[in-house]
């Protein structure tokens, strides 16, 4: 049975998003001149957070103009992507009374998203420890949470504790076992001025987080669906799967995953991957990302967007047709097996690309991640990106010439074998000749070459694109 990664908003979430901007207008009142200036501030902050990061000599939370831009634009888009993902995340056992820790919480984006998207947790007595280096966004987020709760679920017993502390210190200040540790845009915003590398910063956070988890403890990390965000997730993944040992500074600056499998392993990692990876072995995209335009991220259509956000995005020139993210969800190994069995099976694969045409075969195909490696699932356009789906393999493994991916079909496919999926016609022959591609003379090739209509791993489909530095 296929399981989609993203879900549509239910009535509760729609009510919550309808209340967001009216509440924000009370929390952060703006004069007409400030409202007129808001789209320009959003565009400026977008550049600071992407291509002009070195210009942020001071944290943007100290600038009221940029604070307003973040809360009205970036926070709401982040809420949308998380609220589409969280209903599909299997949180497993959550104690009736427990503690969640949200690092780099900003305006409490992740706690707010959990409140809006997981009504099943509303009866739990959860204390959220929310940390950040700037007090202002924390207070804005807490006020927003309290006002939303009063409007939507006043019986919800959640408590929020605010702590002003950097990520590397807060984990040492918490002295109670934690059931869930969350990090949103934390790894991507590491301190580049520190003497230790990004890898060491991530390892330090991961090691300290694992020590805090209770018996049912889990870690959820989400980053923007950009190459940089996916790179941070990939570094964390290597720590979890024990594929990497300590490297010197020069190696870390040009971090490569090609030779991880041959490296000496560290001591056993305490956590196991639950999602999105359908396995805990080496990432099949590791080598592909070095050679092609490929990184692990997932896109979902930008649906149920508040009208206020639509108008602000258009005025700022930052409107989106989709939302994108990269994430990793982990659990302590003692608790992970049950979750893994529910999420994974020997024949399940995660769709990781848009659909594209593969000459010689019917329909459109998608790439997928599987414990056997990278797959090319034929005639799978109807399955959304991110879906965990069951596949079937031919008796004899056949590999794609270009990507070296294993050719296969969906378990529900009407084709009994790859030959039935072939579609060799005169039109196809002419198209291949016109594009300069040679047509294999054998009707049963062991490998197949193809020219895709999209890159191996399509870039963010967001209309917002980072500008290249001149």
C-alpha positions, 0 to 999 in steps of 0.5 A, a space after each residue: 500500500 502506498 503512503 503519501 508524504 504530504 497531506 491536505 489541510 483539515 478543517 482545524 488547520 484551515 481555521 488556524 491559518 484563517 486566524 493567523 494574520 488577524 492575530 499578527 495584526 494585534 501582536 505586531 501592529 503596523 502603520 500604513 507606511 510600514 505595511 507598504 514597506 513590508 514586501 521590500 523587507 521580505 525581499 531583502 531578508 530573502 537575499 540575506 538568508 540565501 545569497 548575501 548571508 555575509 551581510 547579516 553582521 548582526 542577527 536579523 532579529 534585532 531589526 524590527 523591520 526584518 522581524 516583521 518580514 520574517 513573521 509575516 512571510 517566512 514563518 507562515 510559509 514554514 508553517 504551511 510546509 510543516 503542517 502538510 508533513 507532520 500528519 504523516 510523521 509517525 510519532 509512535 508512543 508519546 507519554 501522557 506527561 512529557 517534555 519536547 525541546 525545540 532548538 533555534 525555535 525563533 517564533 515557535 514555528 515547529 510547536 505552532 505547526 504541531 499544534 495546528 496539525 496534530 490534534 491527537 496530541 492536544 490531550 497530552 501534558 506536553 511542556 515545550 522548552 523553546 530556545 533561541 539566542 534572541 528573546 523577541 521572536 520567542 515572545 512573539 511565538 509564545 503570544 501567538 501560540 497562546 492566542 491561537 490556543 484560546 481561539 481553537 483549543 482552550 482545553 489543550 494543556 500544553 505549556 511553553 517555557 522560553 530559554 534564551 541560549 545558543 543551540 550548543 549550550 541549551 542541550 546542557 541546560 536541560 536536566 529532564 528526559 525529553 521525548 521529542 527534540 526538534 530543529 527547524 532551520 538550525 543546521 543550515 544557520 550554524 555559526 560560520 565564524 566558529 573555529 570548528 567546522 560545520 560537521 563538528 557543530 552538527 556532531 556536537 548537537 547530535 551527540 548532546 541531543 541523543 543523551 537527553 532522549 527518554 526511552 521513547 525519544 525521537 529527533 526531528 530535523 528539517 531544513 529548507 529544500 535547497 542544496 545547502 539544506 539537504 547537505 546539512 541533512 546528509 551530514 547528520 545522516 552520515 552520523 546516524 548511519 556511522 558512515 563517517 569518522 572525524 576529518 580534518 578542517 580542510 576535508 570538512 570544508 569540501 565535504 564529500 560522501 563518495 568514500 564514506 563506505 570504506 571509512 572506519 566507523 565510529 562507535 554505534 550510533 544510538 538512533 535509527 532513521 525512521 523517515 524519509 529514508 526507507 533503509 539505514 544503509 548508504 545513501 544512493 544519492 551520495 555519489 549522484 549528488 557529486 556528479 549531477 544536479 541532485 539532492 534529497 528534498 521533497 516538494 508539495 503544492 502550495 495549497 490552502 495559502 492565506 490570501 494575505 500571504 498570497 498578496 504579500 508574496 506577489 508584491 515581494 516577487 516571492 510567490 510560490 507554486 510549491 513548498 519544499 523541504 529536506 528532513 530527517 526523523 530519528 528514534 532511539 534504537 530501542 524504540 525504533 524497530 516498531 516504527 521502522 516496521 510500520 514505515 518500511 518493508 523490503 519492497 518499499 521505495 521513496 519517490 524522490 523526483 518529478 516525473 519525466 519521459 524515458 524513451 523506449 518506455 510507456 508513461 513517465 518515470 520517477 527516481 526512488 530511494 530503496 535499500 537496493 540503491 537508486 531505482 527508476 520506477 517506470 510509468 509512475 507519474 501518478 504517484 506523488 513525490 515523496 510517496 513511500 510505495 511498493 515496487 516489483 523487480 524483474 527476475 534479472 536486474 536491469 540498470 539505466 545507462 545514465 544514472 545506473 539506477 535499477 529499472 523496476 515498476 510499481 507493485 500495482 503496475 499491469 506490466 508483468 515485466 519490463 518488456 511489456 512496458 517498452 514502447 518502441 515506435 517509429 515516432 520514438 525512433 525518429 525522436 531519438 535520432 533527432 536528438 542525436 541519441 543512438 537507438 539500441 539495436 537489441 530489443 532486450 537491452 541490459 541497460 537503457 540510455 535516456 534523455 530526460 525532460 527534467 534534470 536528474 533531480 529537479 530544482 526547487 519548483 518554487 519561483 523564488 531562486 537564489 541569485 548567483 554571485 557575480 
